[in-house]
Amino acid sequence: MKRILVCLAIVLALSAPVFALDIKLAHVVNEQDSFHLAATKFKELTEKYTNGEVKVTIFPNAVLGDERTLLERMKMGIVDAAIITNGPFINFVPQFGAIDLPFLFRDPAHAYAVLDGPIGDKLFAEAEKQGWKGLAWAERGFRNLTNSKRAVNSPADMKGLKIRLMQNPIYVDSFRALGANAVPMAWTEALTALQQGTIDGQENPLNVIVSFKLYDSQKYMTITRHAYAPAPLIMSTLTWKKLKPAQQEAVMKAAKEAAQFERDFNNASEAQWVKDLAAKGMQIATPDLRPFLDAVQPVYKQYAAQFGQDLIDAILATK
């Protein structure tokens, strides 16, 4: 009898999930945002593919810090993983800035071909030197302009508008070239500033405009698609090294599938989001973008030396 009990205990121990690691995954937006969709899918798939050996706990709404803080805390291993917009990476890995050049990507397929290929792999290799393991390229998406003052149908209409931007020098220089008063600030601060009217507008993808109900403070939207914003799903290398090889493989697979899941959702939802925003009273403009592209050409010249004209040309040539 004793031998039977011992054998049973061994069987139960072997079959029970071993929670070797509980990954703290953070992002700065709310639970209605597609970042959270990617995060929850990553949690589901990671726990499935590791047979419960790795758990994921999600911390939304910037509760573990803004994006730059998350990057710094991942370097120290205080935060295990995060989904972060591309912009803050530039402070640590300048090459990431090439992705943010205005009107660089033709469409989603072009962006995915660049990021899922050798160019994206090289960027993640540079990030790893800073202490972050790149898992997959989720997305914020193509960014559009909103404001509370007037319809924007040409760069001339942007003159003097106070527009919140990410703390990203390329975005700042791009909007200055378009005539706007560029105001870089953290997103958590921007929401209050929009409500109080201390800034006139902001730029973000449709999913952000919808999930944060920006139509309450922003009457006008212009479909500029002026930048494609990827959102790297990354892990602290300190955490990554704690995973067994099989767990690393499972986590990587989960991340790539979660990123694709979010991309598919965004692309399928875009037309409905535009309809919903119009129904909420937003006036939506779809201007000719050639004058906007012409206005930002000095930005390309300004940053070509920093990023390398060869990298910019490689992105433009990717099919």
C-alpha positions in Angstrom: 0.0 0.0 0.0 2.8 2.4 0.9 4.5 1.7 -2.4 1.2 2.4 -4.3 0.9 5.7 -2.5 4.5 6.7 -3.3 4.0 5.8 -7.0 0.7 7.8 -7.0 2.5 10.8 -5.5 5.2 10.6 -8.1 2.6 10.4 -11.0 0.8 13.4 -9.6 3.9 15.4 -9.2 5.0 14.7 -12.7 1.6 15.5 -14.2 1.0 18.6 -12.2 1.9 21.9 -14.0 5.1 23.5 -12.6 4.9 27.3 -12.6 8.5 27.9 -13.2 8.0 31.5 -14.0 5.2 34.1 -13.7 5.9 36.7 -16.4 4.7 40.3 -15.6 3.6 41.7 -19.0 2.9 45.4 -19.1 1.4 48.0 -21.5 0.2 51.5 -21.0 -3.3 51.5 -22.6 -6.7 50.3 -21.4 -8.4 46.9 -21.7 -10.4 48.0 -24.8 -7.3 48.6 -26.8 -5.8 46.1 -29.3 -2.6 46.0 -27.2 -4.6 44.3 -24.5 -6.0 41.9 -27.2 -2.5 41.0 -28.1 -1.5 40.7 -24.5 -4.4 38.3 -23.6 -3.7 36.2 -26.6 -0.1 36.0 -25.7 -1.0 34.9 -22.2 -3.4 32.3 -23.5 -0.9 30.8 -25.9 2.1 31.0 -23.7 0.4 29.1 -20.9 -1.0 26.6 -23.5 2.3 26.0 -25.3 4.3 25.7 -22.1 1.8 23.3 -20.5 1.3 25.8 -17.7 5.0 26.0 -16.8 5.0 29.7 -17.6 2.2 32.0 -16.5 1.6 35.5 -17.7 0.1 38.2 -15.6 -1.0 41.4 -17.5 -0.6 44.9 -16.1 -2.5 47.4 -18.3 -3.1 51.1 -17.9 0.5 52.1 -17.2 0.3 50.7 -13.7 3.9 49.6 -13.9 5.1 52.9 -15.5 5.0 54.7 -18.8 6.7 53.2 -21.8 10.2 54.6 -21.2 10.0 53.5 -17.6 9.0 50.0 -18.7 12.0 49.8 -21.0 14.3 50.8 -18.2 12.7 48.4 -15.7 13.0 45.6 -18.1 16.7 46.3 -18.3 16.8 45.7 -14.6 14.5 42.7 -14.7 11.8 44.4 -12.6 9.3 44.1 -15.4 9.5 40.8 -17.4 7.8 41.8 -20.7 5.9 44.5 -22.4 4.1 45.7 -25.6 5.5 49.1 -26.4 5.1 51.6 -29.2 8.2 52.0 -31.4 8.9 55.6 -30.5 10.5 55.2 -27.0 13.1 52.7 -28.4 14.8 55.5 -30.3 16.2 56.8 -27.0 18.2 53.6 -26.7 18.4 52.1 -30.2 18.5 55.0 -32.7 18.1 52.7 -35.7 14.5 52.1 -34.7 13.8 55.7 -35.7 14.0 54.8 -39.4 10.6 53.0 -39.1 9.1 56.3 -37.9 9.9 58.4 -41.0 6.7 59.9 -42.2 4.7 58.3 -45.1 7.4 55.6 -45.3 5.1 52.5 -45.6 2.7 52.1 -48.5 0.3 49.8 -46.7 0.1 47.1 -43.9 1.5 44.4 -46.2 4.6 46.5 -46.9 5.1 47.2 -43.1 4.8 43.5 -42.3 7.2 42.4 -45.0 9.8 44.8 -43.6 9.4 44.0 -39.9 9.0 40.2 -40.3 12.0 40.0 -42.5 15.8 40.7 -42.2 15.3 44.4 -41.4 13.1 43.6 -38.4 15.5 40.9 -37.3 18.4 43.3 -37.3 16.5 45.8 -35.3 15.7 43.2 -32.7 19.3 42.2 -32.6 20.3 45.8 -31.7 17.6 45.8 -29.0 19.0 42.7 -27.5 22.3 44.5 -26.9 20.3 46.9 -24.6 18.7 44.1 -22.6 15.5 43.3 -24.5 14.7 40.2 -26.3 12.5 40.9 -29.3 9.7 38.4 -29.6 7.4 39.7 -32.3 6.2 42.9 -34.0 2.7 43.6 -32.8 1.3 47.0 -33.9 -0.2 50.3 -33.0 -1.0 50.7 -36.7 -1.2 53.6 -39.1 -1.6 56.9 -37.3 -4.1 59.6 -38.1 -4.6 63.2 -36.9 -7.4 64.5 -34.7 -8.0 68.0 -33.3 -10.7 70.2 -31.7 -10.2 73.3 -33.7 -10.8 72.8 -37.5 -10.8 70.4 -40.4 -7.4 69.7 -41.7 -7.3 69.1 -45.5 -3.8 70.5 -46.2 -0.6 71.3 -44.4 -1.7 74.9 -44.3 -4.6 73.9 -42.0 -2.2 72.5 -39.5 -0.4 75.8 -38.9 -0.3 76.6 -35.2 -2.3 73.6 -34.0 -0.9 72.3 -30.7 -0.6 68.6 -31.4 0.5 66.0 -28.8 3.1 63.6 -30.0 5.1 60.7 -28.5 8.4 61.7 -27.1 10.0 60.9 -30.4 12.2 63.5 -32.2 11.2 62.2 -35.7 7.5 62.8 -34.9 8.3 66.2 -33.5 10.3 67.2 -36.6 7.7 65.8 -38.9 4.9 67.8 -37.4 7.0 71.0 -37.2 7.6 70.5 -41.0 3.9 70.3 -41.5 3.4 73.6 -39.6 2.0 72.3 -36.3 3.1 73.3 -32.8 4.5 69.9 -31.7 4.0 69.0 -28.1 5.8 65.8 -27.0 4.3 64.3 -23.8 3.5 60.9 -22.3 0.1 59.5 -23.2 -1.2 59.5 -19.6 -0.6 63.3 -19.5 -2.0 63.8 -22.9 -5.5 62.5 -22.0 -5.9 65.2 -19.3 -4.5 67.9 -21.6 -7.0 67.0 -24.4 -9.9 67.1 -22.0 -8.8 70.4 -20.5 -8.1 71.9 -23.9 -4.5 72.8 -23.2 -3.6 71.0 -26.4 -5.6 71.0 -29.6 -5.1 67.5 -30.9 -3.1 64.3 -31.1 -2.2 61.6 -33.6 -2.9 57.9 -33.2 -4.3 54.9 -35.0 -8.0 54.4 -35.2 -8.1 51.8 -32.4 -6.7 54.3 -29.9 -9.1 57.0 -31.0 -12.0 54.6 -30.5 -10.9 52.9 -27.3 -10.1 56.1 -25.5 -13.3 57.9 -26.8 -11.3 60.8 -28.1 -14.4 61.9 -30.0 -15.5 63.4 -26.7 -12.8 66.1 -27.0 -11.9 65.9 -30.7 -14.3 67.0 -33.4 -12.1 66.6 -36.4 -10.2 63.7 -37.8 -8.0 63.5 -40.9 -7.0 60.2 -42.4 -3.4 61.0 -42.9 -1.8 57.5 -42.2 1.3 59.6 -41.8 3.2 56.9 -40.0 3.0 53.2 -39.3 3.7 52.4 -35.7 4.8 48.9 -34.8 4.6 47.8 -31.2 7.4 45.4 -30.3 6.4 42.6 -27.9 9.6 42.2 -26.0 11.0 40.5 -22.9 13.8 41.4 -20.5 16.8 39.3 -21.5 17.2 38.6 -17.8 13.8 36.9 -17.8 14.4 35.3 -21.2 17.5 33.5 -19.9 15.5 32.0 -17.1 13.5 30.1 -19.6 14.5 26.6 -20.7 15.1 26.2 -24.4 11.7 24.5 -25.0 10.0 27.3 -23.1 11.8 29.9 -25.1 10.6 28.3 -28.3 7.0 28.1 -26.9 7.0 31.8 -25.8 8.4 32.9 -29.2 5.7 31.0 -31.0 3.0 32.4 -28.7 4.3 36.0 -29.3 4.3 35.7 -33.1 0.8 34.2 -33.2 -0.5 36.9 -30.7 1.0 39.7 -32.9 -0.6 38.2 -36.0 -3.9 37.9 -34.2 -3.8 41.6 -33.3 -2.9 42.6 -36.8 -5.8 40.6 -38.3 -8.2 42.2 -35.8 -7.0 45.7 -36.6 -7.2 45.3 -40.4 -10.7 43.7 -40.2 -12.0 46.4 -37.9 -10.7 49.6 -39.5 -13.7 50.3 -41.8 -16.1 49.9 -38.9 -14.0 52.1 -36.6 -14.3 54.9 -39.2 -18.1 54.5 -39.3 -18.3 54.4 -35.5 -16.3 57.6 -35.2 -18.5 59.4 -37.8 -21.6 58.2 -35.9 -20.1 59.8 -32.7 -20.0 63.1 -34.5 -16.5 63.3 -35.7 -16.0 65.1 -39.0 -13.6 62.9 -41.1 -11.5 64.2 -43.9 -9.6 62.2 -46.5 -7.3 64.7 -48.3 -4.8 64.3 -51.0 -1.6 63.4 -49.1 0.9 64.5 -51.7 1.3 68.0 -50.3 1.8 66.5 -46.8 4.5 64.1 -48.2 6.2 67.0 -50.0 6.2 69.1 -46.8 8.1 66.4 -44.8 10.9 65.7 -47.4 13.4 67.8 -45.3 12.9 65.3 -42.5 14.2 62.5 -44.7 17.3 64.6 -45.6 17.8 65.4 -41.9 17.8 61.8 -40.7 19.4 60.0 -43.7 22.9 60.4 -42.3 21.8 59.1 -38.8 19.9 56.0 -40.0 21.7 55.4 -43.2 20.3 56.0 -46.7 20.8 52.4 -47.4 18.4 51.3 -44.6 15.8 53.8 -45.8 16.2 52.6 -49.4 16.0 49.0 -48.3 12.7 49.7 -46.5 11.3 51.5 -49.5 12.3 48.7 -51.9 10.8 45.9 -49.8 7.9 44.3 -51.5 
